[in-house]
Amino acid sequence: MSKNQLIEFFEELENADEVTPLSSQKHLSRKRESKKNETDARLFVRAQELSREFHFTYKAARFEEAWLLDSLFEIAEHQWISDVLRKVKAGKEASVYLCKPGAAIPTADFVAAKVYRPRMLRNLRNDGLYRQGRADLDSEGREVIDDGMLHAMRKKTEYGRELLHQSWMAYEFTSMQDLHEAGADVPEPYTLSSNAILMEYIGGLDGSAPTLSEVDLDRAEAGPLFERVLHNLDLMLAHERIHGDLSAYNILYWDGDITLIDFPQVVSPKVNRHAYRIFERDVKRVCEYFNQQGIKTDPKGLAQELWTSRGYPILQTKPDPQE
């Protein structure tokens, strides 16, 4: 069974279970009911095929199991992980799982697997805004130069959407690699598969690190942490990266330290014509949180200072759709 078929089956079943109440399922048309039974059976077979070779502690929901097995099988096969212990975060675009590392990562107690949900393959939100000026990357993080692949991505065919998804993930992984090596406060990335990123786990056995949005800081702690966030923004600019969606919702807080997460939408300050507005929005959102923690900020002034100190010109463009 191909990945595209598995996506179709997963979405059909997920919609039936999560969107259609059990009391209403009797009203499904015979055709839809027949298709549901068929996909149910095929997905079950897929799960059974993979589970013969990879077993994990986490008891996934009925239709989550096959997708999770398919997404993590390659990582497990290469001994990056030896077990999936539990789900620590469920999101609209991806879920994060606490895993026990395998022989390939002997020094870590736990690792985190970020597994993208099937719909991300089809509906990358406003991805054109972030992809503007970016080269497309393959699953190995190399620039795509094949004309057929590039054509499929431009046309957004089924194959093209999967390639775009791989490029989206490759940008997240390679950005984390570069920034971690540069000393930024990001999780250490370990490996990338066709639908998952394995990285350093931030948190404890009892729970993952909360985001800043879930934490109230006292002013004595808020000040240094705000300066640390600004340091990371500046460091990213120095390495030609803008987070693109930074806020208190994707900055983790653990043992008094911060960790920036979620980098698939990174943009270049050099080639994206909306780069400054995107950067200014990141700074504004960070400042909004720290204002609530008692820190007086000047978002526009800070954005301009950080931007121009790295030699980038401020280009006036129309506001982007997410502002």
VEXDRENKE-955876 format. One record per residue (C-alpha): residue number from 1; residue in three letters; x, y, z. Coordinates in Angstrom, 2 decimals. Layout:
BEGIN
+------+------+---------+---------+---------+
! resi ! resn !      c1 !      c2 !      c3 !
+------+------+---------+---------+---------+
!  NUM !  ALA !       X !       Y !       Z !
...
+------+------+---------+---------+---------+
! end
This chain:
BEGIN
+------+------+---------+---------+---------+
! resi ! resn !      c1 !      c2 !      c3 !
+------+------+---------+---------+---------+
!    1 !  MET !    0.00 !    0.00 !    0.00 !
!    2 !  SER !    1.41 !    3.39 !   -0.99 !
!    3 !  LYS !    1.66 !    6.35 !    1.40 !
!    4 !  ASN !   -0.97 !    8.24 !   -0.62 !
!    5 !  GLN !   -3.40 !    5.33 !   -0.25 !
!    6 !  LEU !   -2.70 !    5.18 !    3.47 !
!    7 !  ILE !   -3.41 !    8.90 !    3.75 !
!    8 !  GLU !   -6.74 !    8.42 !    1.96 !
!    9 !  PHE !   -7.69 !    5.57 !    4.28 !
!   10 !  PHE !   -6.61 !    7.41 !    7.41 !
!   11 !  GLU !   -8.53 !   10.56 !    6.52 !
!   12 !  GLU !  -11.68 !    8.68 !    5.57 !
!   13 !  LEU !  -11.71 !    6.79 !    8.83 !
!   14 !  GLU !  -10.64 !    9.77 !   10.94 !
!   15 !  ASN !  -13.48 !   11.85 !    9.51 !
!   16 !  ALA !  -15.98 !    9.09 !   10.16 !
!   17 !  ASP !  -14.92 !    8.62 !   13.79 !
!   18 !  GLU !  -14.14 !   12.24 !   14.78 !
!   19 !  VAL !  -16.63 !   14.25 !   12.75 !
!   20 !  THR !  -19.67 !   11.96 !   12.43 !
!   21 !  PRO !  -21.37 !   11.13 !   15.75 !
!   22 !  LEU !  -22.15 !    7.48 !   16.31 !
!   23 !  SER !  -25.84 !    8.31 !   16.50 !
!   24 !  SER !  -25.66 !    9.77 !   12.99 !
!   25 !  GLN !  -23.61 !    7.06 !   11.32 !
!   26 !  LYS !  -26.75 !    5.06 !   10.49 !
!   27 !  HIS !  -27.63 !    7.85 !    8.07 !
!   28 !  LEU !  -24.49 !    7.35 !    5.99 !
!   29 !  SER !  -25.20 !    6.40 !    2.42 !
!   30 !  ARG !  -24.66 !    2.79 !    1.49 !
!   31 !  LYS !  -21.80 !    3.82 !   -0.78 !
!   32 !  ARG !  -20.00 !    5.70 !    1.97 !
!   33 !  GLU !  -20.64 !    2.94 !    4.48 !
!   34 !  SER !  -19.22 !    0.39 !    2.05 !
!   35 !  LYS !  -16.13 !    2.53 !    1.47 !
!   36 !  LYS !  -15.68 !    2.99 !    5.21 !
!   37 !  ASN !  -15.76 !   -0.77 !    5.76 !
!   38 !  GLU !  -13.26 !   -1.31 !    2.95 !
!   39 !  THR !  -10.81 !    1.31 !    4.19 !
!   40 !  ASP !  -11.22 !    0.09 !    7.76 !
!   41 !  ALA !  -10.16 !   -3.38 !    6.67 !
!   42 !  ARG !   -7.19 !   -2.19 !    4.60 !
!   43 !  LEU !   -5.89 !    0.08 !    7.33 !
!   44 !  PHE !   -6.16 !   -2.76 !    9.84 !
!   45 !  VAL !   -4.14 !   -4.98 !    7.51 !
!   46 !  ARG !   -1.49 !   -2.27 !    7.14 !
!   47 !  ALA !   -1.23 !   -1.92 !   10.92 !
!   48 !  GLN !   -0.87 !   -5.66 !   11.34 !
!   49 !  GLU !    1.90 !   -5.85 !    8.70 !
!   50 !  LEU !    3.99 !   -3.18 !   10.42 !
!   51 !  SER !    3.28 !   -4.24 !   14.00 !
!   52 !  ARG !    4.89 !   -7.63 !   13.36 !
!   53 !  GLU !    8.25 !   -5.87 !   13.22 !
!   54 !  PHE !    7.82 !   -2.90 !   15.54 !
!   55 !  HIS !    5.99 !   -2.98 !   18.87 !
!   56 !  PHE !    5.62 !   -0.03 !   21.23 !
!   57 !  THR !    4.23 !    0.64 !   24.66 !
!   58 !  TYR !    1.94 !    3.49 !   23.65 !
!   59 !  LYS !   -1.54 !    2.20 !   22.87 !
!   60 !  ALA !   -2.57 !    4.32 !   19.94 !
!   61 !  ALA !   -6.15 !    5.09 !   19.05 !
!   62 !  ARG !   -7.79 !    2.83 !   16.52 !
!   63 !  PHE !   -6.77 !    4.66 !   13.33 !
!   64 !  GLU !   -3.74 !    6.42 !   14.74 !
!   65 !  GLU !   -1.80 !    3.18 !   15.05 !
!   66 !  ALA !   -1.29 !    2.49 !   11.34 !
!   67 !  TRP !   -0.23 !    6.06 !   10.57 !
!   68 !  LEU !    2.14 !    6.12 !   13.54 !
!   69 !  LEU !    3.68 !    2.78 !   12.62 !
!   70 !  ASP !    4.13 !    3.86 !    9.01 !
!   71 !  SER !    5.68 !    7.18 !   10.04 !
!   72 !  LEU !    8.11 !    5.79 !   12.62 !
!   73 !  PHE !    8.98 !    2.40 !   11.17 !
!   74 !  GLU !   12.02 !    3.69 !    9.26 !
!   75 !  ILE !   13.34 !    5.52 !   12.33 !
!   76 !  ALA !   12.88 !    2.43 !   14.49 !
!   77 !  GLU !   14.45 !    0.17 !   11.86 !
!   78 !  HIS !   17.63 !    2.27 !   11.96 !
!   79 !  GLN !   17.67 !    2.06 !   15.79 !
!   80 !  TRP !   17.00 !    5.72 !   16.43 !
!   81 !  ILE !   14.14 !    4.72 !   18.74 !
!   82 !  SER !   13.35 !    1.48 !   20.56 !
!   83 !  ASP !    9.89 !    2.31 !   21.90 !
!   84 !  VAL !    7.08 !    4.88 !   21.78 !
!   85 !  LEU !    6.02 !    5.58 !   25.35 !
!   86 !  ARG !    3.18 !    8.09 !   25.02 !
!   87 !  LYS !    1.79 !   11.05 !   23.17 !
!   88 !  VAL !    2.87 !   14.34 !   24.76 !
!   89 !  LYS !    1.26 !   16.84 !   22.41 !
!   90 !  ALA !   -1.54 !   16.66 !   19.87 !
!   91 !  GLY !   -1.74 !   19.44 !   17.30 !
!   92 !  LYS !   -3.65 !   20.23 !   14.13 !
!   93 !  GLU !   -0.57 !   19.75 !   11.98 !
!   94 !  ALA !    1.55 !   17.31 !   13.97 !
!   95 !  SER !    1.64 !   15.30 !   17.17 !
!   96 !  VAL !    4.67 !   14.77 !   19.39 !
!   97 !  TYR !    5.48 !   11.43 !   21.02 !
!   98 !  LEU !    7.82 !   10.62 !   23.88 !
!   99 !  CYS !   10.14 !    7.84 !   22.74 !
!  100 !  LYS !   12.84 !    5.67 !   24.23 !
!  101 !  PRO !   16.03 !    6.10 !   22.19 !
!  102 !  GLY !   17.65 !    3.24 !   20.38 !
!  103 !  ALA !   21.29 !    2.27 !   19.98 !
!  104 !  ALA !   21.93 !    5.17 !   17.59 !
!  105 !  ILE !   21.43 !    7.69 !   20.44 !
!  106 !  PRO !   23.12 !    6.07 !   23.46 !
!  107 !  THR !   23.47 !    9.22 !   25.58 !
!  108 !  ALA !   19.82 !   10.39 !   25.64 !
!  109 !  ASP !   17.27 !    9.26 !   28.22 !
!  110 !  PHE !   14.31 !   10.20 !   26.03 !
!  111 !  VAL !   13.72 !   11.63 !   22.57 !
!  112 !  ALA !   10.74 !   13.29 !   20.91 !
!  113 !  ALA !    9.22 !   12.27 !   17.58 !
!  114 !  LYS !    7.23 !   14.95 !   15.78 !
!  115 !  VAL !    4.85 !   13.13 !   13.45 !
!  116 !  TYR !    2.89 !   15.15 !   10.93 !
!  117 !  ARG !   -0.80 !   14.44 !   10.50 !
!  118 !  PRO !   -2.04 !   13.26 !    7.09 !
!  119 !  ARG !   -3.86 !   16.48 !    6.25 !
!  120 !  MET !   -0.57 !   18.38 !    6.34 !
!  121 !  LEU !    0.29 !   16.62 !    3.09 !
!  122 !  ARG !   -2.69 !   18.31 !    1.46 !
!  123 !  ASN !   -3.27 !   21.65 !    3.11 !
!  124 !  LEU !   -0.14 !   23.56 !    4.11 !
!  125 !  ARG !   -1.61 !   26.80 !    5.41 !
!  126 !  ASN !   -0.44 !   29.84 !    3.47 !
!  127 !  ASP !    2.71 !   27.98 !    2.50 !
!  128 !  GLY !    3.22 !   30.23 !   -0.51 !
!  129 !  LEU !    3.98 !   33.17 !    1.78 !
!  130 !  TYR !    6.87 !   31.27 !    3.36 !
!  131 !  ARG !    8.06 !   29.39 !    0.26 !
!  132 !  GLN !    8.55 !   32.64 !   -1.68 !
!  133 !  GLY !   12.23 !   32.74 !   -2.60 !
!  134 !  ARG !   13.00 !   29.37 !   -1.01 !
!  135 !  ALA !   14.50 !   26.53 !   -3.02 !
!  136 !  ASP !   12.52 !   23.29 !   -2.73 !
!  137 !  LEU !   14.31 !   20.55 !   -0.78 !
!  138 !  ASP !   14.07 !   16.80 !   -1.05 !
!  139 !  SER !   13.79 !   14.37 !    1.86 !
!  140 !  GLU !   17.58 !   14.50 !    2.29 !
!  141 !  GLY !   17.62 !   18.30 !    2.57 !
!  142 !  ARG !   19.12 !   18.81 !   -0.90 !
!  143 !  GLU !   17.77 !   21.30 !   -3.43 !
!  144 !  VAL !   15.34 !   19.76 !   -5.91 !
!  145 !  ILE !   16.55 !   20.28 !   -9.49 !
!  146 !  ASP !   14.59 !   17.56 !  -11.29 !
!  147 !  ASP !   12.22 !   19.24 !  -13.78 !
!  148 !  GLY !    9.51 !   16.61 !  -13.32 !
!  149 !  MET !    9.49 !   17.01 !   -9.56 !
!  150 !  LEU !    9.47 !   20.80 !   -9.80 !
!  151 !  HIS !    6.58 !   20.67 !  -12.29 !
!  152 !  ALA !    4.58 !   18.39 !   -9.98 !
!  153 !  MET !    5.11 !   20.79 !   -7.08 !
!  154 !  ARG !    4.05 !   23.82 !   -9.14 !
!  155 !  LYS !    0.89 !   22.02 !  -10.28 !
!  156 !  LYS !    0.32 !   20.62 !   -6.76 !
!  157 !  THR !   -0.51 !   17.18 !   -8.07 !
!  158 !  GLU !   -0.87 !   14.36 !   -5.54 !
!  159 !  TYR !    2.82 !   13.58 !   -6.00 !
!  160 !  GLY !    3.66 !   17.28 !   -5.96 !
!  161 !  ARG !    1.89 !   17.83 !   -2.64 !
!  162 !  GLU !    3.87 !   15.00 !   -1.10 !
!  163 !  LEU !    7.09 !   16.57 !   -2.41 !
!  164 !  LEU !    6.04 !   19.94 !   -0.96 !
!  165 !  HIS !    5.39 !   18.24 !    2.35 !
!  166 !  GLN !    8.87 !   16.71 !    2.29 !
!  167 !  SER !   10.36 !   20.12 !    1.49 !
!  168 !  TRP !    8.39 !   21.69 !    4.35 !
!  169 !  MET !    9.80 !   19.12 !    6.79 !
!  170 !  ALA !   13.33 !   19.32 !    5.37 !
!  171 !  TYR !   13.39 !   23.06 !    6.04 !
!  172 !  GLU !   12.42 !   22.47 !    9.63 !
!  173 !  PHE !   15.08 !   19.80 !   10.11 !
!  174 !  THR !   17.95 !   21.58 !    8.34 !
!  175 !  SER !   17.13 !   24.86 !   10.10 !
!  176 !  MET !   17.24 !   23.13 !   13.46 !
!  177 !  GLN !   20.56 !   21.53 !   12.52 !
!  178 !  ASP !   22.13 !   24.85 !   11.53 !
!  179 !  LEU !   20.75 !   26.78 !   14.50 !
!  180 !  HIS !   21.63 !   24.12 !   17.06 !
!  181 !  GLU !   25.19 !   24.05 !   15.74 !
!  182 !  ALA !   25.27 !   27.86 !   15.97 !
!  183 !  GLY !   24.30 !   27.76 !   19.65 !
!  184 !  ALA !   20.64 !   28.75 !   19.42 !
!  185 !  ASP !   18.16 !   27.48 !   21.99 !
!  186 !  VAL !   16.52 !   24.81 !   19.84 !
!  187 !  PRO !   16.12 !   21.05 !   20.35 !
!  188 !  GLU !   18.96 !   18.98 !   18.96 !
!  189 !  PRO !   17.67 !   17.29 !   15.79 !
!  190 !  TYR !   18.64 !   13.66 !   15.29 !
!  191 !  THR !   17.09 !   12.37 !   12.08 !
!  192 !  LEU !   14.42 !   12.99 !    9.48 !
!  193 !  SER !   12.10 !   10.43 !    7.87 !
!  194 !  SER !    9.39 !   10.79 !    5.26 !
!  195 !  ASN !    6.84 !   11.96 !    7.83 !
!  196 !  ALA !    8.60 !   12.49 !   11.17 !
!  197 !  ILE !   11.42 !   14.43 !   12.79 !
!  198 !  LEU !   13.26 !   12.93 !   15.74 !
!  199 !  MET !   14.73 !   15.46 !   18.15 !
!  200 !  GLU !   15.84 !   16.16 !   21.69 !
!  201 !  TYR !   13.05 !   15.85 !   24.24 !
!  202 !  ILE !   12.48 !   18.87 !   26.48 !
!  203 !  GLY !   10.75 !   17.92 !   29.71 !
!  204 !  GLY !   10.54 !   15.09 !   32.22 !
!  205 !  LEU !    9.07 !   11.61 !   32.33 !
!  206 !  ASP !    5.89 !   12.95 !   33.94 !
!  207 !  GLY !    5.32 !   15.63 !   31.34 !
!  208 !  SER !    6.81 !   17.65 !   28.53 !
!  209 !  ALA !    7.91 !   21.24 !   28.96 !
!  210 !  PRO !    5.03 !   23.75 !   28.84 !
!  211 !  THR !    5.02 !   26.61 !   26.39 !
!  212 !  LEU !    5.54 !   30.16 !   27.64 !
!  213 !  SER !    1.87 !   30.79 !   26.93 !
!  214 !  GLU !    1.09 !   28.42 !   29.83 !
!  215 !  VAL !    3.52 !   30.07 !   32.25 !
!  216 !  ASP !    3.33 !   33.24 !   34.35 !
!  217 !  LEU !    6.83 !   34.56 !   35.08 !
!  218 !  ASP !    7.86 !   36.85 !   37.88 !
!  219 !  ARG !    9.49 !   40.03 !   36.63 !
!  220 !  ALA !   12.95 !   39.07 !   37.86 !
!  221 !  GLU !   12.86 !   36.00 !   35.61 !
!  222 !  ALA !   10.96 !   37.57 !   32.72 !
!  223 !  GLY !   13.63 !   40.18 !   31.96 !
!  224 !  PRO !   16.53 !   37.76 !   31.35 !
!  225 !  LEU !   14.30 !   35.37 !   29.39 !
!  226 !  PHE !   13.12 !   38.20 !   27.14 !
!  227 !  GLU !   16.74 !   39.12 !   26.45 !
!  228 !  ARG !   17.43 !   35.48 !   25.66 !
!  229 !  VAL !   14.61 !   35.38 !   23.12 !
!  230 !  LEU !   16.00 !   38.53 !   21.49 !
!  231 !  HIS !   19.44 !   36.89 !   21.41 !
!  232 !  ASN !   17.94 !   33.96 !   19.54 !
!  233 !  LEU !   16.16 !   36.24 !   17.08 !
!  234 !  ASP !   19.44 !   38.02 !   16.40 !
!  235 !  LEU !   21.34 !   34.75 !   16.08 !
!  236 !  MET !   18.78 !   33.47 !   13.58 !
!  237 !  LEU !   19.13 !   36.63 !   11.51 !
!  238 !  ALA !   22.89 !   36.17 !   11.53 !
!  239 !  HIS !   22.32 !   32.72 !   10.00 !
!  240 !  GLU !   19.75 !   34.01 !    7.48 !
!  241 !  ARG !   16.71 !   32.57 !    9.24 !
!  242 !  ILE !   13.44 !   34.09 !   10.40 !
!  243 !  HIS !   11.22 !   31.78 !   12.43 !
!  244 !  GLY !    8.06 !   33.00 !   10.68 !
!  245 !  ASP !    5.53 !   31.98 !   13.35 !
!  246 !  LEU !    7.18 !   32.83 !   16.64 !
!  247 !  SER !    5.08 !   33.49 !   19.72 !
!  248 !  ALA !    4.72 !   32.31 !   23.31 !
!  249 !  TYR !    2.95 !   29.23 !   21.92 !
!  250 !  ASN !    6.11 !   27.78 !   20.38 !
!  251 !  ILE !    8.69 !   28.69 !   22.98 !
!  252 !  LEU !    9.11 !   25.99 !   25.62 !
!  253 !  TYR !    9.96 !   26.75 !   29.25 !
!  254 !  TRP !   11.85 !   24.21 !   31.35 !
!  255 !  ASP !   14.05 !   24.61 !   34.44 !
!  256 !  GLY !   14.30 !   28.36 !   33.90 !
!  257 !  ASP !   15.41 !   28.09 !   30.28 !
!  258 !  ILE !   13.65 !   28.59 !   26.95 !
!  259 !  THR !   13.66 !   26.46 !   23.80 !
!  260 !  LEU !   12.30 !   27.61 !   20.44 !
!  261 !  ILE !   10.38 !   25.01 !   18.43 !
!  262 !  ASP !    8.43 !   24.59 !   15.17 !
!  263 !  PHE !   10.55 !   25.76 !   12.23 !
!  264 !  PRO !    8.94 !   24.47 !    8.99 !
!  265 !  GLN !    7.92 !   27.95 !    7.85 !
!  266 !  VAL !   11.35 !   29.60 !    8.21 !
!  267 !  VAL !   12.06 !   32.31 !    5.65 !
!  268 !  SER !   15.21 !   33.98 !    4.45 !
!  269 !  PRO !   15.70 !   37.68 !    5.25 !
!  270 !  LYS !   17.54 !   38.00 !    1.94 !
!  271 !  VAL !   15.19 !   36.48 !   -0.62 !
!  272 !  ASN !   11.63 !   36.68 !    0.73 !
!  273 !  ARG !   10.14 !   40.08 !   -0.15 !
!  274 !  HIS !    7.82 !   39.87 !    2.88 !
!  275 !  ALA !   10.70 !   38.97 !    5.22 !
!  276 !  TYR !   10.74 !   42.15 !    7.28 !
!  277 !  ARG !    6.99 !   42.15 !    7.90 !
!  278 !  ILE !    7.17 !   38.49 !    8.95 !
!  279 !  PHE !   10.08 !   39.24 !   11.27 !
!  280 !  GLU !    8.32 !   42.30 !   12.70 !
!  281 !  ARG !    5.29 !   40.13 !   13.42 !
!  282 !  ASP !    7.46 !   37.59 !   15.27 !
!  283 !  VAL !    8.94 !   40.34 !   17.43 !
!  284 !  LYS !    5.49 !   41.83 !   18.09 !
!  285 !  ARG !    4.04 !   38.52 !   19.26 !
!  286 !  VAL !    6.97 !   37.86 !   21.58 !
!  287 !  CYS !    6.68 !   41.37 !   23.02 !
!  288 !  GLU !    2.95 !   40.94 !   23.62 !
!  289 !  TYR !    3.67 !   38.02 !   25.94 !
!  290 !  PHE !    6.47 !   39.73 !   27.85 !
!  291 !  ASN !    4.38 !   42.91 !   28.20 !
!  292 !  GLN !    1.91 !   40.75 !   30.11 !
!  293 !  GLN !    4.77 !   39.64 !   32.34 !
!  294 !  GLY !    5.58 !   43.23 !   33.31 !
!  295 !  ILE !    8.35 !   43.95 !   30.78 !
!  296 !  LYS !    8.00 !   47.19 !   28.83 !
!  297 !  THR !    8.87 !   46.67 !   25.19 !
!  298 !  ASP !    9.01 !   48.56 !   21.92 !
!  299 !  PRO !    8.24 !   45.96 !   19.22 !
!  300 !  LYS !    8.73 !   48.22 !   16.19 !
!  301 !  GLY !   11.92 !   49.73 !   17.53 !
!  302 !  LEU !   13.35 !   46.35 !   18.50 !
!  303 !  ALA !   12.50 !   44.82 !   15.12 !
!  304 !  GLN !   14.15 !   47.70 !   13.26 !
!  305 !  GLU !   17.25 !   47.63 !   15.48 !
!  306 !  LEU !   17.77 !   43.88 !   15.16 !
!  307 !  TRP !   17.08 !   43.92 !   11.43 !
!  308 !  THR !   19.29 !   46.82 !   10.43 !
!  309 !  SER !   22.13 !   45.75 !   12.74 !
!  310 !  ARG !   22.53 !   42.72 !   10.48 !
!  311 !  GLY !   22.65 !   44.90 !    7.39 !
!  312 !  TYR !   19.23 !   44.07 !    5.97 !
!  313 !  PRO !   17.24 !   46.87 !    4.28 !
!  314 !  ILE !   13.67 !   47.50 !    5.43 !
!  315 !  LEU !   11.43 !   47.00 !    2.41 !
!  316 !  GLN !    7.87 !   48.30 !    2.55 !
!  317 !  THR !    5.44 !   45.66 !    1.29 !
!  318 !  LYS !    1.74 !   45.03 !    1.69 !
!  319 !  PRO !    0.75 !   43.42 !    5.01 !
!  320 !  ASP !    0.83 !   39.63 !    4.82 !
!  321 !  PRO !   -2.46 !   37.71 !    5.21 !
!  322 !  GLN !   -1.73 !   36.51 !    8.75 !
!  323 !  GLU !   -1.20 !   39.95 !   10.32 !
+------+------+---------+---------+---------+
! end
